[in-house]
Amino acid sequence: MTMLSEYSNNIIMQINPINLPRTHKNKIIIAGPCSAESEQQIMDTATELAKAGIKIFRAGIWKPRTKPGSFEGIGEKGLEWLAKVKKQTGMMVATEVATHEHVCKALEAGVDILWIGARTSANPFAVQEVADSITDKNITVLIKNPITPDPELWAGAIERIYNAGIRNIAAIHRGFGVYGETIYRNRPQWDIPLELKRKIKGISIICDPSHISGKRELIQDVCQQAMDLNMDGLIVESHISPCSALSDAMQQITPAILSDIIDSLVIREDNRTDEKISLLRAQIDEIDKTLINNIARRMEIARKIGEYKKNNNMTVFQSNRYNTVLEKWTETGASYGMEGEFIEKLYELIHSEAVRQQIDVIKNRKD
């Protein structure tokens, strides 16, 4: 699991559960198109979502695109359409902001919820500009994870908004940039949002299955995974006519399909225990104790190896050995149904500690 640093461990924030309506099975559901494209598109989509019981409507007004020339949002006039949605449907409205001007225009238009996108959350200067621009301290701010899997950067963005006097804060988990083959547009890496929730007490986490999936056929499965991990809600891209969308057409779904997905979600009980699960947890505790003892024994042997290398003028790190052992670990782990990425991370942590132990010996440090 990717861990937050000591700096992030020391963040002192009292973030209460976010003050947004919980509708479907006591979850927060935010839905609407990736981008506002026309008044009719916005109003038609919002009307259908309202009929489905959605209370919060989202639409991008300014869209940060990877390449110039792509559709970069309708701009300020789209805020008028959001105001109309709010007036005619009673829904709260949300949009993405990235600059001082965006914040000011959105607040002037009566936008209820601001969100900070993945590109912006990766830039502390940009996050600080947004934080300094928010004059309404009762506004709700949602902060997407940065594109890179850096939990410290994510926590730092949250802290900047918190330090600006905002208390109605939540995080959006939208997955992380993918390198290599994967079925997802953005790799979920569920361990990172769960670690964030553990470190920042009270933080609500809303899953963005659209950006994780990248394909509409994967959205239902990602939504269910998020619910199984007890996330607080979903922010889903929904368009009245997804195939004609000017941005992210492949990952948007109709309001009707979204309604079906929500109705099908299984919401499991949180914090309920019984005799059976208590017995199973007791078994895990015993295994964990044995695991720590075995790792400690492994480190004792690593120190003996360090002593030998010191006496025989050998280097601490030997890449051939590392690669050979990692390959064996990966093969063994796969035979038990464990992913190679997990095995690689686990071995890296254990090996790093073993190297540290050997260096201590070579430098004649005391335990």
N, C-alpha and C positions, 0 to 999 in steps of 0.2 A: 504493500500500500504506500502510495506517495504521501509523505508526511509534511505537515506544515512546520516551518522552522521555529526556533525558539522565539524569534521576533513575533511571529504570528501567534504563538502560544500565549504571549503576554498581552495581546490586544484585550483591552477592557471595554467591552460593549455590552449593554443590556438591550438586546433586541427581542421584543415581544412578538408573538405570532402576528403575522401581518393582518392588518385590518381591511380585508377585502371580503366581499360576499362569497360564502361557500354554498354552492348550489347542488351539484350532482354528487350524491353520496358523500356529502360533506367535504368536497374537494373544490378548490378554486379552478375555474375553467375560464381561460381567456382565449378568444378566437376571433379571426378575421383575416383578411387577405395580407399577403406579404407586403404589397404596395397598394396605396390608393391610386387608382387609374382614372376613374371617372366618377361623377356624382351618382350616376345610375348604378354602376358596379358596387359602389360603397353602400348605397341605400338598399339595393336588392339583397346583398349579402347580409347586411345587418338585420333586415326584416326577417329573413329566414332563421338567422341565429337566435334572434329574440324569441321567435315562435318555439324554438327548441329549448328555451329556458336559459340560454347563455346571458349572463349579466354584465360581462366585460368584453368590449369590442376593441380589437387591435388593428392598426393599419400603419404601414410605414409611409411617412410623408417625404422624408429625405432618406435616400438609400445609398449607403457607401458600397460602391461596386468595385470589383477587382480591376476591371479594365475601363478606361475612358470610352465613352461612346455607348455604353450600356445604359439602360433606363435607370436613371438615378433619382427617381421619385418625382411626383407631381409638384412638390414644393408647397409654399405657404398656402395656396388656395385650397389645398386638401384639408387644412385645418377647419375651413368653413363646413366641409362635408362631415367632419367628425362632430362639430357642434350641432349639426342637423340630426345626426344619428342620436346624439345624447338627448336632444329635445323631443324627437319623435318616438323613440323606443324606450327612453329611461335608462338605457345602458350606460355604464361608465365607459370612458374611452381612453385608449393608451396609444402612445407613439414613441418612436426612438428619437433620442436627441444626442448630439455629439459636439455642439458648440454653444457658446454663450447666446448667440442669436436664436438657435433652435429652442433653447430653454425659454427665453423671453417670449417668443412667438407662441409657443405651446401653452404657456401659463396664461398669456393674454386671451387665448382662444378657449380657455376653460378645460383644457385636457386634465383628466383626473390622475393619470398614471404616466410616468416617464420611464422609459427603459434605456439602459446604456448597453450598446451592442458589443460584440466580441472584439471587434477591431479597436473600439474606443477604450474598453476596459483594460486593454493591453498597454495603454499609453497613460502613465500617471499624470502627465501634463494636461491631457485632454480631460481626464476624470476630474482633476482639480478645477479646471475651468468650468465644467458642468456643475460641480459642487458649489463653487463660489457664486454661480449664477442663479441658484434656486432661492428665491425670496420667500416662497410659501413653504414653511417648515412642516406643514401638515400634508404635503404632497406625498404620494407613494412613489418610491423609486425601486425599480427592479434592475439588477446588475447581472448581465450575462458573463459566463466564464470567458477568459481570454482564449484565443484560438489555440495557443500552446498549453499543454497540461502543466500549468504553473499555479498551484494552489496559493502560494504566497502573493502572487500578483492579483489574484481574484480577491483574496482577503484584504489586500491593501486598498483595492478599489472600494470595497465595502466600507472600510475604515474611513476613507476620505469623505464619503457621503455621510457617514455617521458623525464625523467631526464637524460637518457643516450644520449640524443641528437637526438632521432628518432622523426620525425614529421609525417611520413606517417603511422598512426596507426588507426586500427579499432577494434571493439569488435565483438566477435562471441557469439551469444546466442544459446546454445546447451541444454538448460533445466537443471533441478536440480534433485538431487537424490530423488528417490521416496520411501516413507514409506507408506505402506498400498496399497490397490487395486487402480489401475488406468489403463486406456487403453494405456498410454504412457510408454516408457522406462524411460524417464526423464520428470518430470512435467514442462510444459512451464513457468508457473508463469510470464506471459507477463508483469506484473506490474514492475518487477525488471529491465529488459532492458529499458523499457520506462522511469523509474526514472533515470537510468544511463544517458540516452540521454538528459534528462532535466537538469541534474546537470553538465555534462561535455559538454559544448557547442561545437557543430561542430562534435562530435564523430559520425562516421558511425557505424551502427550495421548490421551485416550480420547474418541471421538466418541459423542454422544447423538443418533442418527438419529430417535428418536421425537419429541423436542421440536423438532428442525429441521423434520421432515416435517409433523407435525400430522395426517397421514392415513396409514393403514397401507399404502396402495398405493404410497407414495413411499419407504418405508423401505429397500427393497432397493437402489434407485438411490443413495440417500444413503450407505448402507453401502459400496457399491462406490467411490463418490467418496472416502470417507474412507480406504479401503485404497489407492487410487491415489495418495493424498497421503502414504502411509506412516505413518498414525496407528497408535498402539500397540494399539488395541483398540476395543471397542464396549460401550456400556451401553444395553440395549434393554428397553423395557417389554413384558413378556410376561405374559399373563393366561390362565387356563384357559378363561375364557368372556368374551372381550373386550367383546362387545356389551352385557353386563350389568354392566360395570365402573362403579363409583361415581364415578370420576374419569378423565378423558382416555380415554374409551372408543374414540374414533375413531383413536387412534394406537397402540393396543395390539394385539399379535398373539399367536396361540397358540404354545405351545412347538414344535409340529410345523412351523408356518410358519417360525419362527425357525431351526429346524434346517435346513430347506431353503435359506433365505437364506444361512446360513453356509456350507453345502456348495457353494453356487454362486459364492461370492466368488472372484475372481481376485486372488491375491496376487503382486505383481510384485517382481522382484529389486531390492534396495536397493544403491546404490553400485557397480553393475557397469558397466564401461565397455568399449567395443570401438572398433575403428577408425572405424566408421561414425558413432557418436555423437560421437567426438572431432572428426571433421571438421565435423559440424554445429555443435558448440559453438564451434569456431574461427570459423565463419561468424558466429555470434551475437556473439562477442567483437569481431569487426571491425565489425559493425553498431553495437554499443554504443559503440565508439570514435567512429564517425562521428556517432552520435546526440549524444554529449556535445559534440563539436566544433560541431555545428549549433546546439545550445542556447546554447553560448558565443557564437556569432555573433549569435544572436537577442538576447542580453543586451547585446552591443555596440550593436546598433541601438536597443534600449530606452534605453540611456544617451544616445544622440544625441537621441531623442525627449524625454527628460527635460530635456536642455539647451535644446531648442527651447521646451518648455512653460515653463521657467523664464524665458527671455528674452521670452516673449509672455504671461506672467501667466496661464497656463492650469492647471487642476486636473490632478493626476496621474491620478486614476481617473475614467473616463468610462463609465458603465454601458451606454449604447447600444452602444458599441464592444465591450465585454465580451460582451454578449448575442449580438451579430451573429457574432463570431468563434467563440464557443462553439457556436452553432447550426451553423456551417460544419464545425467539427471533428467534431461529433456525426454529421452526415450522412456525412462522409467516412469516419469510423471505422466506421459501420454498413455502408457498402459493402464494407468489408474484414472484416466479421464480428465487429467489436468492440462490446462492450456500451456503452451510453450512460453508465452509471454510471462505468465505467473512464475513458472519455474526459473526463467532467466532472472527475473527481479529478485526472487528469493535467494538464488545462488549468489547473485551480485552482492547482496547485503551480507550474507554469511562470509563470502570470500573477502570482502572489504574489511570486516572485523578481524578475520584471520591474519590478513596482511598487517593490520595495525598492531596486533599482538606480536607478530614476528619483528616488526620494526622496533617495538618497545624492548624486546630482548636484545636486538643488535645494538641499540643505544644504551643498554644497561640500565633501563628504567626499572624502577621498582613497581610492583603491582599496587 
